[in-house]
């Protein structure tokens, strides 16, 4: 696909570029250029052809092709290796399969749609084609497994920052793995640990972002609580630009947290939160806790207070009883 990416950029430089010039720049025949142009058209690129003038790029598709995302990318790890699919059962499942090949840290799997996308506690994640960002990132952090909950917060903080940088609106963090904007859930993060005997070998970070869905794109049971950036911001968002921005922000937060600790991430979660101060129910799969969320601890756990007593929960699914989301 490297040569296709080079061809796209050559076509983008002028109104028309002759087949002879393109062939010379890429070191291939004019027949090969024609075949590559046909391939690009099948991928959704609109390209004019004129027998005398050559080829002209009219428009690019709204697709998360790796070569399009990489155009503005300046990272050391995240997104340097990418797999792209029109459809997958689940990007996290594909990431687990890929571990057998020892992929480099920061490898990203992107799908335009998922048929079996999952959230926390095995819940289905609605992943319609071409509207959101459905992806997984493979990480190899040198931290003990008990630190895993903090990586989920790293991913949430980075996404909140990326959306704020692009749109000027700041999603709030719902501990431990969701983002809310104007009272609606716009993103969920599923972090899965792969390792043995207490040693964390890999982390698969699954991220789902509702970008350009309309209300009717969601199942009826989600329309009252789920939202998208389009719905709350009232304009469509360039998914390629947002994804590139997220990769930059995530790598910055991730590398800083591994080197300096998670203090900045935790401070962000405490400042921009929909959880603290709320009456909550937390289901960690083994027990359900009730109380008022009063603090995010330094280890990333959520501290609840009920009847003057405090309890800390390290992970779980949270329901808010008196939402004051903005």
C-alpha atoms as one frame of an Amber mdcrd trajectory, in Angstrom:
protein
   0.000   0.000   0.000   3.035   2.285   0.280   3.051   2.994  -3.454  -0.675
   3.743  -3.395  -0.058   6.304  -0.652   2.693   7.917  -2.731   0.400   7.986
  -5.772  -2.360   9.693  -3.789  -0.024  12.431  -2.628   1.311  12.974  -6.148
  -2.238  13.310  -7.469  -3.064  15.772  -4.681  -0.311  18.210  -5.699  -1.739
  19.448  -9.000  -5.015  19.655 -10.906  -3.877  17.048 -13.410  -0.776  14.860
 -13.472   0.137  12.884 -16.583   0.480   9.116 -16.456   4.013   9.472 -17.797
   5.065  11.774 -14.956   3.456   9.490 -12.367   5.146   6.424 -13.857   8.520
   8.149 -13.802   8.150   9.325 -10.198   7.104   5.889  -8.966   9.393   3.831
 -11.208   6.607   1.794 -12.807   4.905   1.595 -16.205   1.948   3.731 -17.281
  -0.123   0.529 -17.370   0.756  -0.038 -13.708  -0.363   3.519 -12.905  -3.719
   2.839 -14.570  -4.167  -0.319 -12.486  -3.319   1.549  -9.281  -5.753   4.315
 -10.154  -8.451   1.670 -10.625  -7.553   0.213  -7.236  -7.900   3.631  -5.628
 -11.294   4.109  -7.243 -12.451   0.794  -5.786 -11.256   2.032  -2.387 -13.506
   5.062  -2.703 -11.215   7.730  -4.172 -12.773   9.899  -6.869 -10.249  10.391
  -9.679 -10.803  12.061 -13.044  -8.957  10.783 -16.107  -8.260  12.863 -19.207
  -6.480  11.316 -22.228  -4.398  14.465 -22.749  -3.946  15.828 -19.220  -3.671
  12.686 -17.109  -5.269  12.090 -13.713  -6.870  14.405 -11.162  -7.778  13.584
  -7.554 -11.255  14.945  -6.815 -12.009  13.575  -3.343 -10.840  11.127  -0.698
 -13.175   8.649   1.025 -14.190   8.900   4.664 -12.240   5.792   5.546  -9.647
   5.190   8.257  -7.034   3.882   5.837  -3.631   3.648   7.576  -1.873   5.734
   4.913  -4.395   8.534   5.407  -4.119   8.480   9.198  -0.310   8.434   9.058
  -0.173  11.655   7.008  -0.183  13.830  10.114   1.206  11.299  12.565   4.362
  11.987  14.536   4.597   9.169  17.071   7.327   6.773  18.153   5.130   3.749
  18.864   1.410   4.166  18.391   0.180   3.657  14.854   3.548   2.949  13.267
   2.098  -0.481  12.452  -1.593  -0.676  11.547  -4.030  -3.284  10.314  -7.220
  -2.085   8.649 -10.438  -4.000   7.965 -13.830  -3.083   6.563 -15.358  -5.434
   9.111 -14.226  -7.614  12.009 -16.024  -9.523  14.727 -13.919  -7.550  17.234
 -10.659  -5.598  17.021  -9.683  -6.910  20.476 -10.115 -10.498  19.271  -7.946
  -9.775  16.230  -5.325  -8.179  18.492  -5.197 -11.350  20.605  -4.664 -13.442
  17.463  -1.894 -11.080  16.373   0.061 -11.573  19.604   1.288 -14.931  18.272
   3.344 -13.009  15.688   5.034 -10.755  18.302   3.783  -7.446  16.879   5.653
  -4.275  17.853   4.288  -2.250  20.728   1.822   0.350  19.537   0.376  -1.856
  16.784  -3.166  -0.716  15.979  -6.078  -2.725  14.582  -8.843  -0.636  13.003
 -12.218  -1.800  11.694 -14.906   0.250   9.977 -17.464  -1.953  11.727 -17.612
  -4.774  14.279 -20.151  -7.565  14.397 -19.255  -8.695  17.935 -17.833  -5.575
  19.564 -17.798  -5.810  23.352 -17.845  -3.452  26.298 -17.343  -4.165  29.981
 -18.942  -7.277  31.524 -19.448  -8.765  28.058 -21.974  -6.154  26.965 -22.370
  -5.648  23.219 -20.825  -2.488  21.787 -22.803  -1.113  18.854 -20.295  -0.542
  16.013 -22.073   0.539  12.802 -19.958   0.950   9.651 -18.241   4.198   8.778
 -19.614   6.288  11.654 -17.259   5.790  14.572 -13.743   4.744  15.465 -13.422
   1.102  16.512  -9.866   0.047  17.267  -7.437  -1.762  19.535  -3.884  -0.864
  20.545  -1.342  -3.494  21.619   0.891  -2.361  24.501   3.758  -3.959  26.416
   3.991  -1.813  29.562   6.615  -2.724  32.148   4.304  -2.322  35.120   2.753
  -4.769  37.613  -0.769  -6.052  36.843  -2.217  -4.063  39.755  -1.490  -0.899
  37.731  -3.762  -2.024  34.883  -6.757   0.150  35.933  -4.605   3.242  35.498
  -3.962   2.433  31.831  -7.689   2.587  31.210  -7.701   6.075  32.709  -4.698
   7.023  30.547  -6.705   6.082  27.459  -9.748   8.037  28.653  -7.757  11.169
  29.505  -5.940  11.113  26.159  -9.242  10.872  24.280 -10.811  13.677  26.295
  -7.798  15.868  25.494  -7.864  14.917  21.800 -11.548  15.777  21.425 -11.025
  19.071  23.259  -8.093  19.927  20.980 -10.133  19.228  17.839 -13.612  20.439
  18.800 -13.182  22.785  21.756 -15.545  20.728  23.941 -14.217  18.582  26.764
 -15.720  15.155  27.481 -15.808  14.182  31.143 -14.420  10.926  32.503 -16.828
   8.440  34.016 -14.625   6.162  36.113 -13.171   3.831  35.062 -13.589   3.607
  31.297 -16.194   5.881  29.710 -16.396   9.420  28.382 -19.530  11.565  28.592
 -20.383  14.749  26.760 -23.525  16.761  27.521 -25.024  13.866  29.423 -24.431
  11.211  26.770 -21.920   8.402  26.579 -19.693   8.926  23.565 -16.874   6.461
  24.220 -16.064   3.243  26.021 -12.699   1.624  26.688 -12.091  -2.085  27.267
  -8.658  -2.985  28.627  -7.655  -6.651  28.565  -4.608  -8.187  30.196  -2.624
 -10.956  28.543  -0.041 -12.654  30.746   0.621 -15.478  33.165   1.838 -16.120
  36.700   1.295 -12.536  37.815   3.351 -11.072  34.981   1.741  -8.561  32.661
   3.020  -9.344  29.167   0.608  -7.464  26.929  -2.280  -5.073  27.302  -4.929
  -4.830  24.602  -6.639  -1.486  24.750  -9.966  -1.516  22.930 -11.429   1.915
  22.209 -14.853   2.688  20.773 -15.675   6.306  19.862 -19.097   7.397  18.632
 -18.191  10.050  16.075 -20.762  10.738  13.364 -23.814   8.683  14.308 -27.240
  10.245  14.242 -29.777   9.401  16.939 -31.550   6.923  14.677 -28.287   5.035
  14.103 -28.436   3.692  17.675 -30.674   0.828  18.796 -33.826   2.056  20.515
 -32.654   0.970  23.955 -29.546   3.189  23.653 -31.071   6.337  22.179 -31.769
   7.892  25.572 -28.207   7.631  26.849 -25.768   7.105  23.979 -24.525   9.980
  21.883 -21.974  10.909  19.274 -19.737  13.875  18.639 -22.002  14.812  15.742
 -25.078  14.819  17.995 -23.602  16.932  20.767 -21.426  19.185  18.615 -23.930
  19.571  15.742 -21.378  19.063  12.998 -19.615  16.130  11.413 -16.090  15.311
  12.556 -13.155  14.252  10.389 -12.443  10.782  11.749  -8.952  10.630  10.259
  -7.886  13.857  11.932  -9.410  12.867  15.277  -7.763   9.453  15.215  -4.375
  10.958  14.431  -4.809  13.462  17.268  -5.771  10.650  19.636  -2.676   8.619
  18.763  -0.503  11.647  19.532  -2.234  12.392  22.838  -2.319   8.778  23.943
   1.372   8.186  23.300   2.233  11.382  25.181   0.157  10.380  28.221   1.266
   6.736  28.084   5.015   7.361  27.890   4.893  10.093  30.528   2.912   7.878
  32.885   5.385   5.001  32.518   8.327   7.322  33.153   6.964   9.726  35.760
   3.938   7.963  37.216   0.222   8.504  36.820  -0.237  11.660  38.906  -1.166
  13.933  35.984  -3.664  11.420  34.607  -5.324  11.003  38.000  -5.472  14.767
  38.539  -7.238  15.152  35.171  -9.780  12.462  36.083 -10.479  14.179  39.398
 -10.931  17.567  37.754 -12.997  16.538  34.732 -15.307  13.871  36.142 -18.954
  12.846  36.077 -18.405  10.303  38.852 -17.143  12.104  41.947 -19.867  13.496
  44.158 -22.488  11.137  42.718 -24.411   8.313  44.347 -23.232   5.229  42.481
 -23.579   1.504  42.149 -20.393  -0.361  41.227 -20.503  -3.952  39.981 -17.057
  -5.565  39.852 -18.420  -8.924  38.705 -18.164 -10.505  42.145 -19.954  -7.948
  44.321 -22.072  -4.826  44.002 -21.057  -1.759  46.006 -23.237   1.245  46.801
 -22.280   4.684  48.052 -21.243   8.194  47.215 -18.140   8.430  45.035 -15.823
  10.711  46.995 -12.316  10.187  45.646 -10.121   8.601  42.991  -7.226   7.071
  44.902  -3.582   7.270  43.858  -3.742   3.651  42.698  -6.635   4.500  40.366
  -9.323   2.918  42.518 -12.646   4.586  43.294 -13.423   5.332  46.938 -17.066
   5.127  47.999 -18.570   6.398  51.224 -21.723   4.975  52.804 -22.968   5.526
  56.341 -19.646   7.064  57.329 -17.626   4.107  56.091 -15.295   4.090  53.104
 -14.527   1.288  50.666 -12.226   1.230  47.647 -13.129  -0.492  44.377 -10.324
  -1.060  41.866 -12.508  -1.742  38.844 -16.118  -2.291  37.936 -19.163  -1.147
  36.017 -20.625   2.085  37.392 -24.210   3.313  37.384 -24.866   6.912  38.425
 -28.057   7.656  40.346 -28.054  11.459  40.268 -26.326  12.399  37.039 -25.102
  15.931  36.637 -23.248  15.432  33.419 -22.334  18.283  31.135
